[in-house]
Amino acid sequence: MTDFFAEFKEELVKAVRADFTELVKLIGNEKLYAVALVTDSDAGTVYLGLNTEEGLQRRLEDYKREDPDAGLYISSYRWMPDEWLYSDSDLEQPHMVQASRMLMSREDYSEESHEAFCKVAVEALEQLDREGLFTSSAARDELTLFVYMNDDDRTEDIEEASAKRLNPESVYLRFKARYDSVGE
């Protein structure tokens, strides 16, 4: 398993670097505030999600047309990559497809394998952050990096642990309080 995740990390770093660079071109002058690596409950796939303040407002306006109270849940929309406007699926030839193929081809879907995925995902984002990839598009104290697992009881724990490790303390504390005002 160690060899698999060492190779996977290399592939993931290449894919995030390439797809992030292309997605930044799509968002243009919009204000980027979050980047996440997103997986499912068995860590069988992975995609790169980004969101901007302008993208969040557009999504919120869409929801308000159907539900006038949607504004009450802006904190949820802000931090749920499933609701974001930008991901590697917006690209004609996303490199993240190869990373997902690698994950799907592995034979071990144990808890240890899942933990190894989360560790490698954080390490990949950490490496790219050190290289300055993300600060080319946003001030680091305004950008939150994290790993997100959709539809799982572990989601919040994974988000918290990854955000704490990947971000300056002020960014992490802001992220940690992300749902404090939901529904108020």
VEXLORO-789501 format. One record per residue (C-alpha): residue number from 1; x, y, z; residue in one letter. Coordinates in steps of 0.5 Angstrom, whole numbers. Each point is the difference from the previous one (the first is absolute). Example, Ala and Ser with C-alpha at 12.3 -4.5 7.8 and 13.67 -1.06 7.14 Angstrom:
% residues 2
1, 25, -9, 16, A
2, 2, 7, -2, S
% end
This chain:
% residues 184
1, 0, 0, 0, M
2, 6, 5, 2, T
3, 2, -1, -8, D
4, -6, 2, -2, F
5, -2, 6, 4, F
6, 8, 2, -2, A
7, -2, 0, -7, E
8, -7, 3, 1, F
9, 3, 6, 3, K
10, 4, 1, -6, E
11, -6, 0, -4, E
12, -4, 4, 4, L
13, 5, 6, 1, V
14, 1, 0, -8, K
15, -8, 0, -1, A
16, -1, 5, 5, V
17, 5, 4, -3, R
18, -2, 0, -7, A
19, -8, 0, 2, D
20, 1, 6, 4, F
21, 4, 4, -5, T
22, -5, -1, -5, E
23, -6, 1, 5, L
24, 3, 7, 2, V
25, -1, 2, -7, K
26, -7, -2, 0, L
27, -1, 5, 6, I
28, 3, 6, -2, G
29, 0, 5, 4, N
30, -5, -3, 5, E
31, 3, 0, 7, K
32, 2, -7, 2, L
33, -2, -2, 7, Y
34, 1, -8, 1, A
35, 3, -6, -3, V
36, -2, -7, 1, A
37, 2, -7, -1, L
38, -7, -4, 0, V
39, -1, -7, 0, T
40, -5, -5, 2, D
41, -1, -4, 6, S
42, 4, -6, -2, D
43, 6, 5, -3, A
44, -2, -3, -7, G
45, 0, 6, -4, T
46, 3, 7, 1, V
47, -1, 7, -3, Y
48, 2, 7, 0, L
49, -5, 5, 2, G
50, 1, 8, 1, L
51, -4, 5, 1, N
52, -1, 8, 0, T
53, -3, 5, 4, E
54, -4, 2, -7, E
55, -1, -7, -1, G
56, -3, -1, 7, L
57, -5, 6, -2, Q
58, -2, -3, -6, R
59, -2, -7, 3, R
60, -4, 4, 5, L
61, -4, 4, -4, E
62, -2, -6, -4, D
63, -2, -4, 6, Y
64, -4, 7, 3, K
65, -4, -1, -7, R
66, -3, -7, 3, E
67, 1, 2, 7, D
68, 0, 7, 3, P
69, 3, -3, 7, D
70, 6, -3, -4, A
71, 4, 6, 2, G
72, 0, -3, 7, L
73, 4, -5, -2, Y
74, 6, 4, -3, I
75, 5, -3, 5, S
76, -2, -7, -3, S
77, 0, 2, -7, Y
78, 7, 3, 1, R
79, 3, -6, 3, W
80, -3, -6, -4, M
81, 4, -1, -6, P
82, -6, -4, -3, D
83, -3, 7, 0, E
84, 6, 4, -3, W
85, 0, 2, -8, L
86, 7, -2, -1, Y
87, 3, -7, -1, S
88, 5, -4, -4, D
89, -7, -2, -4, S
90, 0, 7, -3, D
91, 6, -2, -4, L
92, 0, -3, -7, E
93, 6, -5, 2, Q
94, 1, 0, 8, P
95, 6, -3, 3, H
96, -4, -3, 6, M
97, -3, -5, -4, V
98, 6, -4, 0, Q
99, 1, 1, 8, A
100, -7, -3, 0, S
101, 1, -6, -4, R
102, 6, -1, 4, M
103, -4, 0, 6, L
104, -6, -5, -3, M
105, 5, -5, -2, S
106, 3, -1, 7, R
107, -2, -7, 3, E
108, 0, 3, 7, D
109, -6, 4, 3, Y
110, 2, -1, 7, S
111, -1, 5, 6, E
112, 8, 0, -1, E
113, 0, 2, -7, S
114, -5, 5, 1, H
115, 4, 3, 5, E
116, 6, 0, -5, A
117, -4, 4, -5, F
118, -1, 5, 5, C
119, 7, 1, 2, K
120, 2, 0, -7, V
121, -5, 5, -2, A
122, 2, 5, 5, V
123, 7, -1, -1, E
124, -1, 1, -8, A
125, -3, 7, 2, L
126, 5, 1, 5, E
127, 5, -1, -5, Q
128, -3, 5, -6, L
129, -1, 5, 6, D
130, 7, 0, 1, R
131, 2, 1, -7, E
132, -5, 6, 0, G
133, -5, -3, -5, L
134, -6, 3, 4, F
135, 3, 7, 2, T
136, 1, 1, -8, S
137, -8, 1, 0, S
138, -2, 2, 7, A
139, 3, 3, 7, A
140, 2, -6, 4, R
141, -4, 3, 6, D
142, -6, 1, -4, E
143, 0, -7, -3, L
144, -2, -7, 3, T
145, 3, -6, -2, L
146, -3, -7, 3, F
147, -2, -7, -2, V
148, -8, -1, 0, Y
149, -3, -7, 0, M
150, -8, 0, -2, N
151, -5, -4, 3, D
152, 4, -3, 6, D
153, -1, 1, 7, D
154, 8, 1, 0, R
155, -1, 6, -4, T
156, 1, 6, 5, E
157, 6, -4, 3, D
158, 3, 0, -6, I
159, -1, 7, -2, E
160, 2, 2, 7, E
161, 7, -4, 0, A
162, 2, 2, -7, S
163, -2, 8, 1, A
164, 4, 0, 6, K
165, 6, -3, -3, R
166, 0, 4, -7, L
167, -2, 7, 2, N
168, 3, 6, 5, P
169, -4, 0, 6, E
170, -4, 6, -1, S
171, -3, -4, -6, V
172, -1, -6, 3, Y
173, -4, 3, 6, L
174, -4, 4, -5, R
175, -1, -7, -3, F
176, -2, -4, 6, K
177, -5, 5, 2, A
178, -3, -1, -7, R
179, -7, -2, 2, Y
180, -1, 4, 7, D
181, -5, 4, -4, S
182, -4, -5, -4, V
183, -7, 1, 0, G
184, 0, 7, 5, E
% end
